């Protein structure tokens, strides 16, 4: 018998098979592009987990994405010999010399005092750890501040929005330390276990693909645990959950941190794939775009949000590179958004559920008819 659970499992399996099988059909450039789209898919998962399952609309998800990206990018910047400043016995990024005031007698001395924060990032392990620990620490502190005070609804969106704008302002203004608007470029390759992950290699694609699939499946299993079910009850009615004795802020903070952790890992993978980090990661428009991806895919479905993020970016890349639509591709994407909101308010996942329900209903009806036909001879014999 066909059930919604079986259909969902098949969809997850098909997604994993397709993602893992793409290297057999695409060249290195295509794999690099799809790897970037898979990173966006992870952001869709993070938004769906926070917004769809926890009921927390975070408009500052780019904060955690950007933190993860910058922490690893700092290590990869120091791993590139062409990115180091000449004339110093310490690993100093080249932009620190470019941004220094000309004619300063103690130029290198001043730069060395500023660059002490970069010294631990000579270790890529430190960069990887900080890329996860720092966003999680910020998410934990922010979550406790918000949820312990029972701040909810649009106020959470406003706070997270303001925070990401504040951090972006700091990153841009601290040009001597972060290179400001220019971001971090000319990065080295991630080295793990003695293996270098070239951005255009199959190994890098599989690194991103495996982590994306693990985040998707792991998040789905997490929502089915007791904690996940309690979280959905909290989303539906916080007061009732409190009356039942559940510590509501604990569950909210935990899933808020899980969502932030997925976004942080996505940020680090994005740096590995694209070989740069930019303050545009902290733009308000980028964080809102993540929410749009999840809404189009279906915020109540992790797989739907992931596919929605990937699909929209695939369409955007294809339309923007079409000669006939090169000037109007943003209008085309906007039209797609409007049509989905008007005719698919539950996103692509909602459409998929409707189709699955029809299939299940038809299967059950056929099954009942077959059962009745099989029992009819027995009834005839009994009446005889």
Residue, then its C-alpha position, 0 to 999 in steps of 0.5 A: x500500500x502506498x503511504x505518504x511516508x513511503x513517498x517521502x522516503x523515495x523522494x529523499x532517496x531520489x534526491x541523494x541519487x541525483x546529487x551523487x550521480x551528477x559528476x558522471x554527466x557534468x564537467x568540472x565547471x558545471x560541478x563547481x556551479x552545482x556545488x554552489x547551488x547545493x550550498x544554497x540548498x543548505x541555506x534553504x534547509x536552515x531557513x525551513x528548520x527555523x521558520x517552518x518547524x520552529x516558527x522563528x522567522x530569522x531575517x539575519x541568517x546571513x550573519x551565521x553564513x558570513x561568520x562561517x565564511x570569513x573564519x575559514x577564508x582568513x585561514x585560506x588567505x594565509x595559506x596562499x603565498x601570493x596573498x602575503x605581504x612582503x617585508x614582514x617576518x609574520x604572515x600578514x595579508x597583502x591588503x594590510x599594506x595596501x590599506x595602510x597610510x602611505x609614508x608611515x614610518x612605522x607602517x609594518x609595526x602598526x600593521x603587525x599590531x593589528x594583525x595579531x588576530x590573524x595569527x591563529x588562523x595560520x592553522x586551517x583546523x583553527x579556521x574550521x573550528x572557529x567557523x562553527x564555534x563562533x556562529x553557534x556561540x552567537x546564536x546561543x547568546x542571541x537565542x537566550x536573549x530573545x526566547x528567555x524574554x519571550x520575544x516572538x513574531x515580527x520582533x525576532x525578525x527585526x532584531x536579527x535583521x538589525x544585528x546582521x546589518x550591524x555586523x556588516x557595517x563593522x566588517x566594512x568599516x574595519x578595512x585594515x582588518x577585513x579589507x572592507x568592501x573588497x572582501x577576502x580574495x586570492x585564497x588558498x585551497x582547503x587542505x584536509x588529511x594532506x589532500x587539497x580540495x581544488x574548487x573545480x575538482x570532483x572531490x570538492x563537489x562530493x565534499x559539498x554534496x555529502x555534507x548537504x545530503x547529511x544536513x538534509x537527512x539529519x535535519x529530517x530525522x531530528x524533526x521526528x525525534x521527541x524534541x522535534x515534535x515538541x518544537x512543532x507543538x511550541x510553534x503551534x501554541x507556546x502557551x499550551x506547551x508551557x502549561x504542559x510543563x515544557x521548557x519552551x526556550x530550551x527547545x527554541x534555542x537548540x533548534x535556532x543553534x542547529x539552524x545557525x550551524x547549518x548556515x555556518x557550514x554552508x558559508x565555509x563550503x561556499x568559500x571552498x567552492x568560490x574562493x572568496x568571502x565578501x561582506x555581501x554575505x551580510x547584506x539584508x537582501x541576501x538574508x531575505x532571498x534565503x527566506x524567499x527560497x524556502x517559501x518557494x520550495x515550501x517552508x514546511x518541508x526541508x526537502x522542498x526548501x532545499x530543492x526550491x533554493x537549488x531550482x531558483x538559482x538554476x533558473x536564475x543562472x540560466x535566464x541571466x545567461x540567455x541573450x534574449x533575457x539578459x536585460x530582463x532576467x530579474x523581471x522573469x525571476x520576480x514573475x516566477x515568485x509572484x506566480x508561486x505566491x499566488x497559485x502555490x501558497x504552500x510552495x512546491x512541497x505543497x504541490x507535491x503533497x497534493x499530488x501524493x495525496x491523490x495517488x494515495x487516495x486512488x490506491x486506497x480506493x482501488x485496494x478497497x475495490x479489489x478487497x470487495x471483489x475478492x470477498x464477494x464469492x465468499x458472501x455468495x457461498x454463505x447466502x447459498 
